[in-house]
Amino acid sequence: MIRKLTIASVILAAFALQPAAQAQAPDWAKVRIGVEANYPPFSLMGTDGKFSGFDIDIANAVCAEMKAQCTMVSQEWDGMMPALNSRKFDLIVASMSITPERRKAADFSDSYYDIPSTFVAKTGSVTDVTPAALKGKKIIVTRNTPRAAHLLANYKDSEILQVAKEADVTMELAAGRGDVGFGSSLAATAAFLKSPEGKGYSRAGAPISLGGAKDGGGVGMAMRKGDDALKAKVNAALKAITANGVYKSINDKYFDVNIRGD
């Protein structure tokens, strides 16, 4: 026998099918955060499974300010945007640069840090980093980043080796699989040039700014389009931790320069 649905049961079923994130959107008491966990000193996972790093501390500070219960979710870089939009998590805090292309797929918070990019090579091997000077050279860069887009658009006579993670740029460089690395100036300094593997390497040329915070770029926290309440809460929390000194204390824990970008 075919059972007829009552109007009440149809309404109840419709509410049951509403996404969980939509139901919690007005208060965002619980937030799942996507982190890469493989980009020191910004984010990494220890052998005990615990997350640490600048991005992690900033995310926790924002959650505390929002009075939200947050859960960190480890995610490979290439799958960040798809995982966000498939609701694996609600917010990306993974040193993601704000670009016009990414704005098509997600909304972003205000920039929470802004660091220029730099070329790295064996000391003395590269003094000029213009496209003409690097003709025929193999340049290593993280794929799906503004840096990769910059190289592909301007260094057409160079070989561009695109790798999955920022840490892979200097790892591949040290292994001899490229002539020049192009990455975050701060990450290159902190994670490579000061390490034993970075001995004999140095920055080449002046740092390059690729759409910084003052131009609507910089690094932001990404959320799904339409999650306006979450965006407002995150931006308010970022302003609060900047004003009350929490941001500075986290900055100074990891860096000897102000990376806020303002």
N, C-alpha and C positions, 0 to 999 in steps of 0.2 A: 504494500500500500504506500502510495506517495504521500509524504507528510508535507502539509502546507506551513510555510513560515508565517508567523504572526508579525505585524508591524513592529511590535516590541522586540521580538527576537532578531529581526533584521537590524534594528538600531543598535542592539547590544553587540551583534556580530561586527558591525561597522566600527564601533569603538574598540573592540578587541583587536582589530586589524591595524589600528593606528600605530605607527612606529613608536617605540619606547622613548626615543630621544625627543619626539614631538610632545609627548605627555609630560616630560620633565622640563621642557624648555623654559617655562616661566621662572623657575627658581634655580635650576642647575645645581641641585644639592649633591649630585654625583657626576663626576666627569672622568671619562677615560682618555688618557693622553698617549699618543703615539710618539715613541722616542726611538732614535736609531741605535743607541747604545754601543756605537763603534766609532766614535769621533772624539777622542781625548784632545784637550781637556774639557770639552763641552758635554760629552755624554759617553758613558761606558758602563759595562756590566762586569762586576767582579766575579771571582770564582764561586762566591757564595750566592750568586744570583741577584745581588742588590745593585741598584743603579746609583751612579754618582756623576758629578761633573757640573759645570756651570749651568747648562740647560736644565738639568734635573733640579738644581737648587732654585733656579728662577721659577720653574714650574711649581715647585712645592710652595714657594713664597706667594705666588699668585693664587694658588688654591687656598692657602691659609687666609689670605686677604678676602677671598670670596666666601670663606667659611664652607668650602666644598670638600667632599670626600673624593679624593682623586686616586685613580689606579693607573700606573704606568704600564704600557704595552709595548714590548720590543717589536720593531718592524724594520725590515730591510729597506734601504733608501728608495730603490726603484718602485716599490709597492706602496709608498706613503700615500699618495693622492688616491689611488684606487681603494685602499683600505679605509681611508677617511670617508669616502663617498659610499662605500658599502656598509658603513656604520660599525666597523670593527672598533673604532674609537671616535671621540668627538672633537679632539683638538690635537694638532701636531705641534710639538715643541722640539724641533730637531735642526736648529740653525738653518732654516729654510729661507732663502732670499725671496723677497717680494718682487715678482716680475709681472708684466702685463699678461703673459701667457698663462701663468699660474692663477692670476686673478679670474681667468675665464672658468677655472675649475673649482675655485674655492674663494672664500672671503678671508681677509687677513686682519689681525690686530694691528695696532700701531707698531712701528719698529721698536724692538727692544735691544738691539745692538747693531753696529755698523762697522765692518772692517774691510779695508781695501784688499785687493788681490795682489799677488806678487809672483814673479818668476824665480825659480830656484835652479841652480846648476852648479857643477864643479867649479870651485873658486878659480877665477881667471879664464874659464873657458868661454864665457859669454859676457860681453860688456855692453852690447847693444841688443835690445829686445824688440826692435821694430820688426814689422813683417818682412822687410827686405833683408834684414840681418839674420833672421831665423829661417830663411829660405832653405829648404832641404833638411832642416832639423826635425827630429821627432819630439813633439811636445806632449806631455802627459797631463790630463785634466779629468776631473770627475764629470761623468756624463749627466745630462739633464740639469745643468746649472747655467747661470748667466756667464760663467767663465768659459764653458764649452761653447756656448752660442757666440761669444766674442771671438774666440779663436776660429771657429768655422766660418764666420763672416769676414774676418780680416786677415787670417793667416792661411790663405788658400794655397800657397806654395810650400807649406810645411806639412809634415805628416802628423795628424792628430790622433793620439792614442787615448781613447776614452775608457776610463775605469769606473768600477761600481761605487767606490767609497773614497772620501777625501784622504783617508790614511793610505790608500793604495797608490796615490800619486807619488809620494816620497818613497814608498816601498819599492815600486817599480823603477823609480829613478835610481835608487841605491843598488838595485839588482842589475843595472846597466841596460834596461830595456827602453831607454829614452835619453835624449840629450838635455831636456829642460822640463821641469815641473812647473805647473801653473796652479796655484791654490791660494787659500786664505793666508794672508801675511802673518796673522797671529798664530794660526795652527801650525804653519810651516816653521815658525820660530820656536814655539813651545814644544812641539811634538817631534821635530826632526833636527833642526839645526843645533839644538842644545843636547842632542842625544849622541851616543857613540857612533851610530850609523850615519849621523850627519856631519861627521868630521871630514873636512875637505870640501864641504859645500857651503854656499852662501847665497844670499838674495842677489838677483841680477836686475839691474834697472830700478827705476822708482816704482813704488806701489801704484796700482791703478784702481780708481774708483769706478765701479760699474753700477750706476743708478743707485746712489746712496739714499739714506733716510730723508735728507732734505729735498730730494727729487721724487719722493713717494716710494722709494725702494727701501734698502736696508734689509734686516732680518726680522721676520714676524712670525706669529703663531697662526696657523691656518685652521679654519673651521668650515663646515659645510655652508654653502650659500643658503641664506634664509635663517640661520641660527643667530638672529640679531641680538637676542637677549644674552646669549653667551658672549658674543663679541663685545657688547657694552660692559658686561661684568669684567671681562679680561682687560679691556682698556682702562677701566676705572682702577683695577687692581695694580696694573703696571704703573699708573700715575701715582698711586698711593705708596708703593714700595720704593719708587724713586724719590718721592718727597720725604719719606720717613727714614731714609738712610739704609734700608734693608738691601736695596739694589747695590749700593756702594760697598757694603760689607761683603756681599757675594762676589762682586767684581774684584775686590782687593784680595779675596781668598785665592783667586786663580791667576790674576794678571797684575802687572806693575804699571799698566796704563789704563785710562778710562775708555772702555769700548762702547759706552752708551751712544756715542755719535751725535750728541747735542751740545 
